[in-house]
Amino acid sequence: RLAGLAGPLDSVFPDIKSLWGAWQDASLILIDVPIGLPDAHKWKRQCDSLARHYLGVRRSSVFSPPCWEALAAATREDAKRLNHDNIGVSLSEQTLGIMPKIRQVNYFLRDHPSARCSVREVHPEVCFWASNGGVPLVTGKKKLEGYVERLQLLNQVDPSTSEIVESALGRWTRSQVARDDI
């Protein structure tokens, strides 16, 4: 169990600024948002390639982030075009769906150098792979079997995980946070 925390573990923050405001004294803040984006000069992130390699059957859960140039696009079509023009690939619907969060986090870290020491990108499926002895999980997180499998792994790390998840499920609507994202 984590001790001495500034707030409840089942908090939901509307943006990175609010998260940073509540947790800036934490030694490490792990978020599931791509940090350190490719650009026309460096178009691949080694972390994505390694994650796909280790995840095997779950590799599709690692989607490619946009390049810096695409973040400023006014429309989805412009973002796809800019990404293709700069790094040679379009953008997936998953990436386009979280572009506002990717933009928010990367701009925040660009403008707040002190946050770069503790805010880090983490990929949940890689964490589950590691917690599962280096074996990728087979069932997706949205299916009940996959959800239960992930919850069991988390309970091995912190036996109060089920209580934390239940509390969050009771406090937040599914439109605010999906069950499988808690």
C-alpha positions in Angstrom: 0.0 0.0 0.0 1.3 3.5 -0.8 1.7 5.7 2.2 1.8 9.4 2.7 -0.1 10.3 -0.5 -1.5 13.7 -1.1 -4.9 12.6 -2.2 -7.2 9.5 -2.7 -6.0 6.9 -5.1 -9.2 6.8 -7.0 -9.2 10.5 -8.0 -10.0 11.6 -11.5 -8.4 14.7 -12.9 -9.8 16.7 -15.8 -6.4 17.6 -17.1 -2.6 17.3 -16.5 -2.5 20.7 -14.8 -4.9 19.5 -12.1 -3.1 16.2 -11.7 0.2 18.0 -11.4 -1.3 20.5 -8.9 -2.4 17.6 -6.6 0.6 15.3 -7.0 3.6 17.5 -7.9 5.4 16.3 -4.7 5.3 12.7 -5.8 8.6 11.2 -6.9 6.9 9.5 -9.9 3.7 10.1 -11.8 2.9 7.5 -14.4 0.4 8.2 -17.1 -0.9 6.3 -20.1 -0.2 9.0 -22.7 2.6 9.1 -25.2 5.4 11.5 -24.1 8.3 12.5 -26.3 6.8 12.5 -29.8 8.5 11.7 -33.1 9.2 14.4 -35.6 10.5 14.7 -39.2 14.1 14.1 -37.9 13.3 11.2 -35.6 10.3 9.3 -36.7 10.3 6.2 -34.6 10.2 5.7 -30.9 12.2 2.7 -29.7 9.9 2.3 -26.7 6.9 1.5 -29.0 8.9 -1.0 -31.0 10.1 -2.8 -27.8 6.6 -2.8 -26.3 5.2 -4.4 -29.4 7.9 -7.0 -29.4 7.4 -8.0 -25.8 3.6 -7.9 -26.0 3.3 -10.4 -28.9 -0.4 -11.2 -29.3 -1.3 -7.9 -27.5 1.0 -5.7 -29.7 -2.0 -4.0 -31.2 -2.6 -2.3 -27.9 0.5 -0.1 -28.7 -0.6 2.4 -31.3 1.8 4.9 -32.8 1.6 8.5 -31.4 1.4 11.5 -33.6 4.4 13.6 -34.6 4.9 17.0 -33.1 3.8 18.7 -36.3 0.5 16.9 -36.3 -0.4 18.1 -32.8 -1.1 21.6 -34.1 -3.5 20.5 -36.8 -6.9 22.1 -36.9 -8.7 19.0 -38.2 -8.4 15.2 -38.1 -7.6 15.2 -41.8 -4.9 17.8 -41.5 -3.4 15.8 -38.6 -3.3 12.6 -40.7 -1.8 14.5 -43.6 0.8 16.3 -41.5 1.8 13.0 -39.8 2.1 11.3 -43.2 4.1 14.2 -44.7 6.5 14.3 -41.7 7.0 10.6 -40.6 5.5 8.6 -43.5 2.4 7.1 -41.7 -1.1 8.2 -41.1 -2.8 8.2 -37.7 -5.1 5.5 -36.3 -8.5 6.3 -34.9 -7.2 5.4 -31.5 -4.5 8.0 -31.8 -6.9 10.6 -33.2 -9.3 9.9 -30.3 -6.7 10.8 -27.6 -4.9 13.6 -29.6 -6.3 16.3 -27.2 -4.7 14.5 -24.2 -1.5 13.9 -26.1 -1.3 17.5 -27.0 -2.2 18.6 -23.5 0.5 16.4 -21.8 3.3 17.1 -24.2 2.7 20.9 -24.3 2.5 20.9 -20.5 5.8 19.1 -20.2 7.4 21.4 -22.7 6.3 24.4 -20.7 6.9 22.9 -17.2 10.5 21.6 -17.1 10.2 20.7 -13.4 7.4 18.2 -14.2 9.7 16.3 -16.6 11.6 14.7 -13.7 8.6 12.8 -12.3 5.9 12.6 -15.1 6.6 9.5 -17.1 4.8 7.6 -19.8 3.8 4.0 -19.0 2.0 1.4 -21.0 -0.5 -0.6 -18.9 -0.2 -3.8 -21.1 3.6 -3.7 -20.6 3.1 -3.4 -16.9 0.7 -6.4 -17.0 3.2 -8.3 -19.1 5.9 -7.7 -16.6 3.6 -8.6 -13.6 2.7 -11.8 -15.4 6.3 -13.0 -15.5 7.0 -11.7 -19.0 4.0 -13.4 -20.6 1.5 -11.3 -22.5 -2.1 -11.4 -21.4 -4.3 -13.0 -24.1 -7.7 -11.6 -23.4 -8.4 -7.9 -24.0 -9.1 -5.6 -21.1 -12.8 -4.9 -22.1 -13.8 -8.5 -21.8 -14.7 -9.7 -18.3 -12.0 -12.4 -18.3 -9.4 -9.9 -19.3 -10.6 -7.4 -16.7 -10.5 -10.1 -13.9 -7.1 -11.2 -15.0 -5.7 -7.7 -14.8 -7.4 -7.1 -11.4 -5.8 -10.3 -10.0 -2.4 -9.2 -11.1 -2.9 -5.8 -9.5 -4.1 -7.4 -6.3 -0.8 -9.2 -6.1 1.0 -5.8 -6.1 -1.4 -4.2 -3.7 -4.1 -6.3 -2.0 -6.3 -3.2 -1.6 -6.6 -2.8 -5.4 -10.1 -4.3 -5.6 -11.3 -1.9 -2.9 -9.7 1.1 -4.8 -11.4 0.0 -8.1 -14.8 -0.6 -6.4 -14.6 2.9 -4.8 -13.8 4.5 -8.1 -16.6 2.6 -9.8 -19.0 4.0 -7.2 -17.7 7.5 -7.4 -17.4 8.0 -11.2 -19.7 7.4 -14.1 -18.6 5.3 -17.0 -18.7 8.4 -19.2 -16.1 9.9 -16.8 -13.8 6.9 -16.6 -14.3 3.4 -18.1 -14.2 0.4 -15.9 -11.2 -1.1 -17.8 -9.3 2.2 -17.5 -9.4 2.5 -13.7 
